[in-house]
Amino acid sequence: MLWFSRGLLIIAVIIALISGAHAATVQGTIYAWSDFEKPLRNAILEIDSIPVQSRVATDGTYVFENLSPGNYTIKAKYFRNNVLELSEEEGFQIAESEGKFNIDILLFPPTDPELEYLGDINLTGDIEIRGESDPTSYIILVFILIAAGIAIYYRSWKKKTTEAVGVSNESITQQPTDMPKTTELPEDLHEIYALIVKKGGRVTQKDLRGQMKCSEAKVSLMLDDLEDRGFIKKIRKGRSNIIIADSRTESKNSL
């Protein structure tokens, strides 16, 4: 019986070593859709590993360790005044040959009409999320949505007004010397930047590549060049990138 027990112990050690060899680490930074330059603090993250792991990104970053090969989903949520304000789910796959992932997550306003409520918690302690049917919370949500709609409409109207004034006064208005100018771009960079702006200033690299008559490598090089020149920002989302036109160049330049 002694030799049998030792054999089981050796097998368990070998299995643990094999599992550890394929364990992966996932890490990244959390951003809000409205500000992708500064990390979003105190977002709550959960990954569907076994067992499930949860984190509070107190400094805007997160790390999940000891993940075996397989498919995973990270759920990220951000609450303000105990009401869900931003959320996102990010799916990815870990293969046996991959040991580390760097996945930045961009959070957007939730599309689920059901309001989620976060009870009184200490963000440095245990996490507990529960539903609430308090009508006051729904009233607050309605006011938030109305205010957001007004703000978006105002910003759109102000942008159109500013562009119209800029065009009518183009002959007498001097552009700041520190602002990038699209007239200085080569023809191929001007073409891809114009397409980004035409898409509303926000498009995935995959969709952009599908509309360009050039190779994937050249599109990637042109985007790197535009980012170096200060015309765009690239945000990592899964295995692709979100391309966002810099708001300064988008509002100051006329294509």
CYANA upper distance limits for C-alpha pairs under 8 A (distance plus 0.5 A):
  1 MET  CA      5 SER  CA      6.78
  2 LEU  CA      6 ARG  CA      6.81
  3 TRP  CA      7 GLY  CA      6.63
  4 PHE  CA      8 LEU  CA      6.89
  5 SER  CA      9 LEU  CA      6.79
  6 ARG  CA     10 ILE  CA      6.73
  7 GLY  CA     11 ILE  CA      6.77
  8 LEU  CA     12 ALA  CA      6.69
  9 LEU  CA     13 VAL  CA      6.77
 10 ILE  CA     14 ILE  CA      6.76
 11 ILE  CA     15 ILE  CA      6.72
 12 ALA  CA     16 ALA  CA      6.67
 13 VAL  CA     17 LEU  CA      6.68
 14 ILE  CA     18 ILE  CA      6.68
 15 ILE  CA     19 SER  CA      6.62
 16 ALA  CA     20 GLY  CA      6.54
 17 LEU  CA     21 ALA  CA      6.67
 18 ILE  CA     22 HIS  CA      7.30
 19 SER  CA     23 ALA  CA      6.80
 19 SER  CA     68 SER  CA      7.61
 20 GLY  CA     66 ASN  CA      7.84
 22 HIS  CA     68 SER  CA      6.63
 22 HIS  CA     69 PRO  CA      7.35
 22 HIS  CA     96 GLU  CA      6.33
 22 HIS  CA     97 SER  CA      7.99
 22 HIS  CA     98 GLU  CA      8.27
 22 HIS  CA     99 GLY  CA      7.29
 23 ALA  CA     65 GLU  CA      8.05
 23 ALA  CA     66 ASN  CA      5.27
 23 ALA  CA     67 LEU  CA      5.45
 23 ALA  CA     68 SER  CA      5.40
 23 ALA  CA     69 PRO  CA      7.73
 23 ALA  CA     99 GLY  CA      7.02
 24 ALA  CA     65 GLU  CA      6.70
 24 ALA  CA     66 ASN  CA      5.97
 24 ALA  CA     67 LEU  CA      5.29
 24 ALA  CA     68 SER  CA      6.82
 24 ALA  CA     69 PRO  CA      8.13
 24 ALA  CA     94 ILE  CA      8.00
 24 ALA  CA     98 GLU  CA      7.52
 24 ALA  CA     99 GLY  CA      4.91
 24 ALA  CA    100 LYS  CA      5.88
 24 ALA  CA    101 PHE  CA      8.09
 25 THR  CA     63 VAL  CA      7.57
 25 THR  CA     64 PHE  CA      6.20
 25 THR  CA     65 GLU  CA      4.88
 25 THR  CA     66 ASN  CA      6.68
 25 THR  CA     67 LEU  CA      6.89
 25 THR  CA     99 GLY  CA      6.92
 25 THR  CA    100 LYS  CA      5.35
 25 THR  CA    101 PHE  CA      6.70
 26 VAL  CA     63 VAL  CA      6.20
 26 VAL  CA     64 PHE  CA      5.60
 26 VAL  CA     65 GLU  CA      6.90
 26 VAL  CA    100 LYS  CA      6.45
 26 VAL  CA    101 PHE  CA      5.15
 26 VAL  CA    102 ASN  CA      6.47
 26 VAL  CA    103 ILE  CA      7.53
 27 GLN  CA     61 THR  CA      7.91
 27 GLN  CA     62 TYR  CA      5.97
 27 GLN  CA     63 VAL  CA      4.77
 27 GLN  CA     64 PHE  CA      6.78
 27 GLN  CA    101 PHE  CA      6.78
 27 GLN  CA    102 ASN  CA      5.57
 27 GLN  CA    103 ILE  CA      6.60
 27 GLN  CA    104 ASP  CA      8.31
 28 GLY  CA     61 THR  CA      6.22
 28 GLY  CA     62 TYR  CA      6.23
 28 GLY  CA     63 VAL  CA      7.39
 28 GLY  CA    102 ASN  CA      5.70
 28 GLY  CA    103 ILE  CA      5.31
 28 GLY  CA    104 ASP  CA      5.16
 28 GLY  CA    105 ILE  CA      7.77
 29 THR  CA     39 PRO  CA      6.91
 29 THR  CA     60 GLY  CA      6.29
 29 THR  CA     61 THR  CA      4.86
 29 THR  CA     62 TYR  CA      7.01
 29 THR  CA    103 ILE  CA      7.76
 29 THR  CA    104 ASP  CA      5.25
 29 THR  CA    105 ILE  CA      6.87
 30 ILE  CA     39 PRO  CA      6.03
 30 ILE  CA     40 LEU  CA      5.94
 30 ILE  CA     41 ARG  CA      8.16
 30 ILE  CA     43 ALA  CA      8.01
 30 ILE  CA     57 ALA  CA      8.28
 30 ILE  CA     60 GLY  CA      5.88
 30 ILE  CA     61 THR  CA      6.53
 30 ILE  CA     62 TYR  CA      8.41
 30 ILE  CA    104 ASP  CA      6.45
 30 ILE  CA    105 ILE  CA      5.52
 30 ILE  CA    106 LEU  CA      6.63
 30 ILE  CA    107 LEU  CA      7.89
 31 TYR  CA     35 ASP  CA      7.25
 31 TYR  CA     36 PHE  CA      5.80
 31 TYR  CA     37 GLU  CA      8.08
 31 TYR  CA     38 LYS  CA      7.28
 31 TYR  CA     39 PRO  CA      5.51
 31 TYR  CA     40 LEU  CA      5.48
 31 TYR  CA     60 GLY  CA      8.07
 31 TYR  CA    104 ASP  CA      8.15
 31 TYR  CA    105 ILE  CA      6.75
 31 TYR  CA    106 LEU  CA      5.36
 31 TYR  CA    107 LEU  CA      6.64
 32 ALA  CA     36 PHE  CA      6.53
 32 ALA  CA     39 PRO  CA      8.08
 32 ALA  CA     40 LEU  CA      6.59
 32 ALA  CA     86 LEU  CA      8.03
 32 ALA  CA    106 LEU  CA      6.20
 32 ALA  CA    107 LEU  CA      5.46
 32 ALA  CA    108 PHE  CA      7.14
 33 TRP  CA    106 LEU  CA      6.37
 33 TRP  CA    107 LEU  CA      6.14
 33 TRP  CA    108 PHE  CA      6.01
 36 PHE  CA    106 LEU  CA      8.13
 36 PHE  CA    235 ILE  CA      8.15
 39 PRO  CA     59 ASP  CA      7.97
 39 PRO  CA     60 GLY  CA      5.29
 39 PRO  CA     61 THR  CA      7.92
 40 LEU  CA     59 ASP  CA      8.02
 40 LEU  CA     60 GLY  CA      5.35
 41 ARG  CA     57 ALA  CA      6.45
 41 ARG  CA     58 THR  CA      5.57
 41 ARG  CA     59 ASP  CA      5.60
 41 ARG  CA     60 GLY  CA      4.79
 41 ARG  CA     61 THR  CA      8.38
 42 ASN  CA     56 VAL  CA      6.21
 42 ASN  CA     57 ALA  CA      5.39
 42 ASN  CA     58 THR  CA      4.80
 42 ASN  CA     59 ASP  CA      7.35
 42 ASN  CA     60 GLY  CA      7.14
 42 ASN  CA     78 TYR  CA      7.59
 42 ASN  CA    123 LEU  CA      7.59
 43 ALA  CA     56 VAL  CA      6.26
 43 ALA  CA     57 ALA  CA      5.76
 43 ALA  CA     58 THR  CA      7.58
 43 ALA  CA     60 GLY  CA      7.73
 43 ALA  CA     76 ALA  CA      7.11
 43 ALA  CA     77 LYS  CA      6.12
 43 ALA  CA     78 TYR  CA      5.11
 43 ALA  CA     79 PHE  CA      7.87
 44 ILE  CA     54 SER  CA      7.92
 44 ILE  CA     55 ARG  CA      6.44
 44 ILE  CA     56 VAL  CA      5.10
 44 ILE  CA     57 ALA  CA      6.85
 44 ILE  CA     76 ALA  CA      6.12
 44 ILE  CA     77 LYS  CA      5.70
 44 ILE  CA     78 TYR  CA      6.73
 45 LEU  CA     54 SER  CA      6.08
 45 LEU  CA     55 ARG  CA      5.61
 45 LEU  CA     56 VAL  CA      6.68
 45 LEU  CA     57 ALA  CA      7.91
 45 LEU  CA     74 ILE  CA      7.22
 45 LEU  CA     75 LYS  CA      6.06
 45 LEU  CA     76 ALA  CA      4.92
 45 LEU  CA     77 LYS  CA      7.01
 46 GLU  CA     52 VAL  CA      7.63
 46 GLU  CA     53 GLN  CA      6.21
 46 GLU  CA     54 SER  CA      4.81
 46 GLU  CA     55 ARG  CA      6.88
 46 GLU  CA     74 ILE  CA      6.13
 46 GLU  CA     75 LYS  CA      5.73
 46 GLU  CA     76 ALA  CA      7.11
 47 ILE  CA     52 VAL  CA      6.49
 47 ILE  CA     53 GLN  CA      6.01
 47 ILE  CA     54 SER  CA      7.06
 47 ILE  CA     64 PHE  CA      8.48
 47 ILE  CA     72 TYR  CA      7.38
 47 ILE  CA     73 THR  CA      6.27
 47 ILE  CA     74 ILE  CA      4.99
 47 ILE  CA     75 LYS  CA      6.90
 48 ASP  CA     52 VAL  CA      5.55
 48 ASP  CA     53 GLN  CA      7.47
 48 ASP  CA     72 TYR  CA      6.61
 48 ASP  CA     73 THR  CA      6.55
 48 ASP  CA     74 ILE  CA      7.47
 49 SER  CA     53 GLN  CA      6.96
 49 SER  CA     67 LEU  CA      7.53
 49 SER  CA     72 TYR  CA      7.47
 53 GLN  CA     64 PHE  CA      7.93
 54 SER  CA    127 ILE  CA      8.45
 55 ARG  CA     62 TYR  CA      7.50
 56 VAL  CA     62 TYR  CA      8.09
 56 VAL  CA    123 LEU  CA      7.22
 56 VAL  CA    124 THR  CA      7.84
 57 ALA  CA     61 THR  CA      5.74
 57 ALA  CA     62 TYR  CA      5.98
 58 THR  CA    123 LEU  CA      8.33
 58 THR  CA    124 THR  CA      8.49
 68 SER  CA     94 ILE  CA      7.86
 69 PRO  CA     93 GLN  CA      7.98
 69 PRO  CA     94 ILE  CA      5.25
 69 PRO  CA     95 ALA  CA      5.65
 69 PRO  CA     96 GLU  CA      6.13
 70 GLY  CA     93 GLN  CA      6.20
 70 GLY  CA     94 ILE  CA      5.69
 70 GLY  CA     95 ALA  CA      7.12
 71 ASN  CA     91 GLY  CA      7.94
 71 ASN  CA     92 PHE  CA      6.49
 71 ASN  CA     93 GLN  CA      4.90
 71 ASN  CA     94 ILE  CA      6.82
 72 TYR  CA     91 GLY  CA      6.23
 72 TYR  CA     92 PHE  CA      6.09
 72 TYR  CA     93 GLN  CA      6.63
 72 TYR  CA     94 ILE  CA      8.35
 73 THR  CA     89 GLU  CA      7.08
 73 THR  CA     90 GLU  CA      6.01
 73 THR  CA     91 GLY  CA      4.74
 73 THR  CA     92 PHE  CA      6.93
 74 ILE  CA     89 GLU  CA      6.09
 74 ILE  CA     90 GLU  CA      5.62
 74 ILE  CA     91 GLY  CA      6.84
 75 LYS  CA     87 SER  CA      8.05
 75 LYS  CA     88 GLU  CA      6.56
 75 LYS  CA     89 GLU  CA      5.03
 75 LYS  CA     90 GLU  CA      7.09
 76 ALA  CA     87 SER  CA      5.98
 76 ALA  CA     88 GLU  CA      5.85
 76 ALA  CA     89 GLU  CA      6.75
 76 ALA  CA    107 LEU  CA      7.96
 77 LYS  CA     84 LEU  CA      7.56
 77 LYS  CA     85 GLU  CA      8.28
 77 LYS  CA     86 LEU  CA      6.30
 77 LYS  CA     87 SER  CA      4.81
 77 LYS  CA     88 GLU  CA      7.20
 77 LYS  CA    107 LEU  CA      8.14
 78 TYR  CA     84 LEU  CA      6.53
 78 TYR  CA     85 GLU  CA      6.33
 78 TYR  CA     86 LEU  CA      5.56
 78 TYR  CA     87 SER  CA      6.70
 79 PHE  CA     83 VAL  CA      5.65
 79 PHE  CA     84 LEU  CA      4.88
 79 PHE  CA     85 GLU  CA      5.82
 79 PHE  CA     86 LEU  CA      7.48
 79 PHE  CA    118 LEU  CA      7.55
 80 ARG  CA     84 LEU  CA      6.97
 80 ARG  CA     85 GLU  CA      6.65
 82 ASN  CA    117 TYR  CA      6.25
 82 ASN  CA    118 LEU  CA      5.10
 82 ASN  CA    119 GLY  CA      6.80
 82 ASN  CA    120 ASP  CA      7.76
 83 VAL  CA    115 LEU  CA      8.12
 83 VAL  CA    116 GLU  CA      6.82
 83 VAL  CA    117 TYR  CA      5.41
 83 VAL  CA    118 LEU  CA      6.59
 83 VAL  CA    137 SER  CA      8.32
 84 LEU  CA    110 PRO  CA      8.25
 84 LEU  CA    115 LEU  CA      7.58
 84 LEU  CA    116 GLU  CA      6.01
 84 LEU  CA    117 TYR  CA      6.69
 84 LEU  CA    118 LEU  CA      7.79
 85 GLU  CA    109 PRO  CA      6.36
 85 GLU  CA    110 PRO  CA      7.42
 86 LEU  CA    107 LEU  CA      6.00
 86 LEU  CA    108 PHE  CA      5.51
 86 LEU  CA    109 PRO  CA      4.95
 86 LEU  CA    110 PRO  CA      6.26
 87 SER  CA    107 LEU  CA      5.59
 87 SER  CA    108 PHE  CA      6.08
 87 SER  CA    109 PRO  CA      6.74
 87 SER  CA    110 PRO  CA      6.16
 88 GLU  CA    105 ILE  CA      8.04
 88 GLU  CA    106 LEU  CA      7.61
 88 GLU  CA    107 LEU  CA      5.69
 88 GLU  CA    108 PHE  CA      6.90
 88 GLU  CA    110 PRO  CA      8.24
 90 GLU  CA    105 ILE  CA      7.76
 90 GLU  CA    237 LYS  CA      8.35
 90 GLU  CA    238 GLY  CA      7.21
 91 GLY  CA    238 GLY  CA      7.59
 92 PHE  CA    238 GLY  CA      7.06
 94 ILE  CA     98 GLU  CA      6.87
103 ILE  CA    236 ARG  CA      7.18
103 ILE  CA    237 LYS  CA      7.27
103 ILE  CA    238 GLY  CA      6.73
104 ASP  CA    235 ILE  CA      7.89
104 ASP  CA    236 ARG  CA      6.09
104 ASP  CA    237 LYS  CA      6.76
104 ASP  CA    238 GLY  CA      8.27
105 ILE  CA    236 ARG  CA      7.91
105 ILE  CA    237 LYS  CA      6.78
106 LEU  CA    235 ILE  CA      8.38
106 LEU  CA    237 LYS  CA      7.81
115 LEU  CA    131 GLY  CA      8.43
115 LEU  CA    137 SER  CA      8.40
115 LEU  CA    138 TYR  CA      7.61
115 LEU  CA    141 LEU  CA      8.17
116 GLU  CA    130 ARG  CA      7.95
116 GLU  CA    131 GLY  CA      6.27
116 GLU  CA    132 GLU  CA      7.63
117 TYR  CA    129 ILE  CA      7.65
117 TYR  CA    130 ARG  CA      6.78
117 TYR  CA    131 GLY  CA      6.03
117 TYR  CA    132 GLU  CA      6.37
118 LEU  CA    128 GLU  CA      7.99
118 LEU  CA    129 ILE  CA      5.80
118 LEU  CA    130 ARG  CA      6.64
118 LEU  CA    131 GLY  CA      8.04
119 GLY  CA    128 GLU  CA      7.74
119 GLY  CA    129 ILE  CA      7.06
119 GLY  CA    130 ARG  CA      7.23
121 ILE  CA    125 GLY  CA      8.15
121 ILE  CA    126 ASP  CA      8.18
121 ILE  CA    127 ILE  CA      7.52
121 ILE  CA    128 GLU  CA      7.78
122 ASN  CA    126 ASP  CA      7.70
122 ASN  CA    127 ILE  CA      8.38
123 LEU  CA    127 ILE  CA      7.79
133 SER  CA    137 SER  CA      8.21
134 ASP  CA    138 TYR  CA      7.71
135 PRO  CA    139 ILE  CA      6.88
136 THR  CA    140 ILE  CA      6.75
137 SER  CA    141 LEU  CA      6.70
138 TYR  CA    142 VAL  CA      6.73
139 ILE  CA    143 PHE  CA      6.87
140 ILE  CA    144 ILE  CA      6.67
141 LEU  CA    145 LEU  CA      6.66
142 VAL  CA    146 ILE  CA      6.65
143 PHE  CA    147 ALA  CA      6.53
144 ILE  CA    148 ALA  CA      6.56
145 LEU  CA    149 GLY  CA      6.61
146 ILE  CA    150 ILE  CA      6.72
147 ALA  CA    151 ALA  CA      6.62
148 ALA  CA    152 ILE  CA      6.63
149 GLY  CA    153 TYR  CA      6.64
150 ILE  CA    154 TYR  CA      6.51
151 ALA  CA    155 ARG  CA      6.62
152 ILE  CA    156 SER  CA      6.67
153 TYR  CA    157 TRP  CA      6.59
154 TYR  CA    158 LYS  CA      6.45
155 ARG  CA    159 LYS  CA      6.51
156 SER  CA    160 LYS  CA      6.79
157 TRP  CA    161 THR  CA      6.64
158 LYS  CA    162 THR  CA      6.53
159 LYS  CA    163 GLU  CA      6.65
159 LYS  CA    251 SER  CA      7.75
160 LYS  CA    164 ALA  CA      6.64
161 THR  CA    165 VAL  CA      6.71
162 THR  CA    166 GLY  CA      6.52
163 GLU  CA    167 VAL  CA      6.69
163 GLU  CA    251 SER  CA      7.59
163 GLU  CA    252 LYS  CA      8.45
164 ALA  CA    168 SER  CA      6.83
165 VAL  CA    169 ASN  CA      6.62
166 GLY  CA    170 GLU  CA      6.17
166 GLY  CA    173 THR  CA      7.99
169 ASN  CA    173 THR  CA      6.33
170 GLU  CA    174 GLN  CA      8.28
175 GLN  CA    179 MET  CA      7.90
175 GLN  CA    252 LYS  CA      8.40
179 MET  CA    248 ARG  CA      8.16
179 MET  CA    249 THR  CA      7.55
180 PRO  CA    184 GLU  CA      8.46
180 PRO  CA    229 ARG  CA      7.80
180 PRO  CA    230 GLY  CA      7.48
180 PRO  CA    231 PHE  CA      7.66
180 PRO  CA    249 THR  CA      6.95
181 LYS  CA    185 LEU  CA      7.93
181 LYS  CA    249 THR  CA      7.84
181 LYS  CA    253 ASN  CA      6.93
182 THR  CA    190 HIS  CA      7.02
182 THR  CA    253 ASN  CA      7.04
182 THR  CA    254 SER  CA      8.31
182 THR  CA    255 LEU  CA      7.58
183 THR  CA    190 HIS  CA      8.42
185 LEU  CA    189 LEU  CA      6.44
185 LEU  CA    190 HIS  CA      6.03
186 PRO  CA    190 HIS  CA      6.55
187 GLU  CA    191 GLU  CA      6.67
188 ASP  CA    192 ILE  CA      6.98
189 LEU  CA    193 TYR  CA      6.54
189 LEU  CA    222 MET  CA      6.79
189 LEU  CA    226 LEU  CA      7.62
190 HIS  CA    194 ALA  CA      6.50
191 GLU  CA    195 LEU  CA      6.88
192 ILE  CA    196 ILE  CA      6.90
192 ILE  CA    212 MET  CA      8.07
192 ILE  CA    222 MET  CA      8.49
193 TYR  CA    197 VAL  CA      6.85
193 TYR  CA    226 LEU  CA      8.34
193 TYR  CA    231 PHE  CA      8.43
193 TYR  CA    245 ALA  CA      8.46
194 ALA  CA    198 LYS  CA      6.57
194 ALA  CA    255 LEU  CA      7.09
195 LEU  CA    199 LYS  CA      6.80
195 LEU  CA    208 LEU  CA      8.41
196 ILE  CA    200 GLY  CA      7.37
196 ILE  CA    201 GLY  CA      5.82
196 ILE  CA    202 ARG  CA      7.01
196 ILE  CA    203 VAL  CA      7.04
196 ILE  CA    208 LEU  CA      8.14
196 ILE  CA    243 ILE  CA      8.20
196 ILE  CA    244 ILE  CA      8.18
196 ILE  CA    245 ALA  CA      7.32
197 VAL  CA    201 GLY  CA      4.83
197 VAL  CA    202 ARG  CA      7.95
197 VAL  CA    245 ALA  CA      7.20
197 VAL  CA    250 GLU  CA      7.46
199 LYS  CA    203 VAL  CA      6.94
201 GLY  CA    243 ILE  CA      8.35
201 GLY  CA    244 ILE  CA      6.03
201 GLY  CA    245 ALA  CA      5.33
201 GLY  CA    246 ASP  CA      8.44
201 GLY  CA    250 GLU  CA      7.97
202 ARG  CA    242 ILE  CA      7.50
202 ARG  CA    243 ILE  CA      6.18
202 ARG  CA    244 ILE  CA      5.01
202 ARG  CA    245 ALA  CA      6.97
203 VAL  CA    207 ASP  CA      7.31
203 VAL  CA    208 LEU  CA      7.20
203 VAL  CA    242 ILE  CA      6.36
203 VAL  CA    243 ILE  CA      5.83
203 VAL  CA    244 ILE  CA      7.21
204 THR  CA    208 LEU  CA      6.74
204 THR  CA    240 SER  CA      7.75
204 THR  CA    241 ASN  CA      6.31
204 THR  CA    242 ILE  CA      4.90
204 THR  CA    243 ILE  CA      6.17
205 GLN  CA    209 ARG  CA      6.49
205 GLN  CA    240 SER  CA      7.03
205 GLN  CA    241 ASN  CA      5.92
205 GLN  CA    242 ILE  CA      6.54
205 GLN  CA    243 ILE  CA      6.73
206 LYS  CA    210 GLY  CA      6.90
206 LYS  CA    240 SER  CA      7.38
206 LYS  CA    241 ASN  CA      8.24
207 ASP  CA    211 GLN  CA      7.28
208 LEU  CA    212 MET  CA      7.05
209 ARG  CA    214 CYS  CA      8.39
209 ARG  CA    215 SER  CA      8.40
209 ARG  CA    216 GLU  CA      6.92
209 ARG  CA    219 VAL  CA      6.91
212 MET  CA    219 VAL  CA      8.19
214 CYS  CA    218 LYS  CA      7.03
214 CYS  CA    219 VAL  CA      7.41
215 SER  CA    219 VAL  CA      6.90
216 GLU  CA    220 SER  CA      6.74
217 ALA  CA    221 LEU  CA      6.76
218 LYS  CA    222 MET  CA      6.59
219 VAL  CA    223 LEU  CA      6.69
220 SER  CA    224 ASP  CA      6.76
221 LEU  CA    225 ASP  CA      6.74
222 MET  CA    226 LEU  CA      6.73
223 LEU  CA    227 GLU  CA      6.62
223 LEU  CA    232 ILE  CA      8.31
224 ASP  CA    228 ASP  CA      6.69
225 ASP  CA    229 ARG  CA      6.77
226 LEU  CA    230 GLY  CA      6.83
226 LEU  CA    231 PHE  CA      5.84
226 LEU  CA    232 ILE  CA      6.52
227 GLU  CA    231 PHE  CA      6.19
227 GLU  CA    232 ILE  CA      5.41
227 GLU  CA    233 LYS  CA      6.41
227 GLU  CA    234 LYS  CA      7.99
230 GLY  CA    246 ASP  CA      7.64
231 PHE  CA    245 ALA  CA      6.57
231 PHE  CA    246 ASP  CA      5.86
231 PHE  CA    249 THR  CA      6.63
232 ILE  CA    243 ILE  CA      7.21
232 ILE  CA    244 ILE  CA      6.02
232 ILE  CA    245 ALA  CA      4.82
232 ILE  CA    246 ASP  CA      5.38
233 LYS  CA    243 ILE  CA      6.49
233 LYS  CA    244 ILE  CA      5.72
233 LYS  CA    245 ALA  CA      6.85
233 LYS  CA    246 ASP  CA      6.99
234 LYS  CA    241 ASN  CA      6.60
234 LYS  CA    242 ILE  CA      6.22
234 LYS  CA    243 ILE  CA      5.40
234 LYS  CA    244 ILE  CA      6.90
235 ILE  CA    241 ASN  CA      5.97
235 ILE  CA    242 ILE  CA      5.60
235 ILE  CA    243 ILE  CA      7.16
235 ILE  CA    244 ILE  CA      8.41
236 ARG  CA    240 SER  CA      6.76
236 ARG  CA    241 ASN  CA      5.11
236 ARG  CA    242 ILE  CA      6.91
237 LYS  CA    241 ASN  CA      5.89
237 LYS  CA    242 ILE  CA      7.09
245 ALA  CA    249 THR  CA      7.95
245 ALA  CA    250 GLU  CA      6.86
246 ASP  CA    250 GLU  CA      6.58
247 SER  CA    251 SER  CA      6.55
248 ARG  CA    252 LYS  CA      6.41
249 THR  CA    253 ASN  CA      6.08
250 GLU  CA    254 SER  CA      8.42
